[in-house]
């Protein structure tokens, strides 16, 4: 389920949106952490959980990327778990994880490419969907 309908928003708006979301009788929604988002990646061994990409909840510094956080996806298919089928575009999704050494950036996963990266989280940059979890 995509509680935003695929609507792209700023990181601060995405965090607020999930925190205030009431859906399916639940009001304890939040943005997933970068480690949680990585559990959904399929078809990109480098960024799947346990892959060469070192970005996790325990390593949020920009140096954790190390150049191993992407794939060359030429299939045109979304690189995510089959349970995600039908939840909208397979582009970037915000995590709740801020980049530890860059004050205005947050970690995201792009399910079109399988990449884990950083994006400016300020008001002028970085629109991405909020895929809320509980």
N, C-alpha and C positions, 0 to 999 in steps of 0.2 A: 504494500500500500504506500502511496506517495501522498502524505497529508497536505502537501502544498500544491498538488496538481502540476508539478514541474515548474512552478513559478520561481524565477531567479530573484535573489535578494542579496543584500549586503550581509556580511557575517554577523554584525551586531543585531540586525533585524532577524536573521535566521535563528540566532540564540533566543531572542525574545519570543519569536513566533512559536518555537517548540515549547518553551517554558510555559507559555500561556495557552497552549493547545488543549482543547477538550475534545476528545474523539473516542468513539466506541465506549463511552462510559468511563474513560480514564483521563486524568488530568496530570499525570506524572511523566509527561513527554520531555525529551531533551535531545540535543544534537549528539550523535555518537562521537566517541573519541576516535583518533586516527587508527588506533589498533583495532577497534570494532569495525570501522569501515573496511580495513584491509582484509577482514575475514570474509568479505563478500566478493573479493576479486577472484576471477577464474580465468585461466588461459594466459596468465602472465607470471611465470614462476618467480621472477625477480621481485615482484611486489606482493605476491600472495603471502600470507602469514608464514613466517619462517624463511622467506626468501632473502636474497642478497641485500635488499633495501633495509637499512637499519632504522628507519623512522618508525618509532613505536611510542607508546605512552611513556616509556622510560627514556627515550632519546628524542627530544623535541627541538634540539638545536639544528640550525640550518646545515651544519657539517654532517649531520646524520644521513643526509641524502646521499652523499658520496658518489653521485653519478650512476647509481644502480637502481634507480627508482622509476623505470619505465620500460616499455616494450614497443615493438614495431607491429602494431595490430593492423594487418591489411585485410582482415576478414570482413570488416564492416559490421561485425556483430558486437554487442555489448559484452564486456568482459566482467560479468558478475554472476552470482549464484542464480540458478534457475528459478528460485523462489521470487526473484526480482522481476521476472518477465511481466510486461504490461504496466510498469510503474512510471512510464514516461521516458524522456530522452536519456541516453546513457552518457551524458556529459559529466562535468565535475560536480561533486557534492561536498559541501562543507563538513568538516569535523568540528568538534568543540575545542580542539587542541590548537593553542596559539604557538607560533614559532618562538621558541624561548629566547633567541638572541636577535630577533627582528621585531621591534615593538608594534608595528602595524601590519603584521602578516599572520596568516593562519594556514594550517595544513588542510589539504583537500585530496580527494581521489577522483580521477577522471576515468570513468568506467568505459569510455570510448577507446582510450589508449591503454588503460591499465596503469597509468602513471600515478605516483604519489608526489605531490609538489606543494609549493607555497604560493599563496596569492595575497596580494594586498588586501587587508581587511578593512581599510578605511572607507569613509563614506563616498569617496570618489572612484573607488576601484572594486573589483572582485565580486561580480554578481554570480551566484551559483545557487542551485536548489538546496533546500534544507530537507533532508530525509530524517525525520524525527523518529526516535526510538524510545522505548521505555524498558 
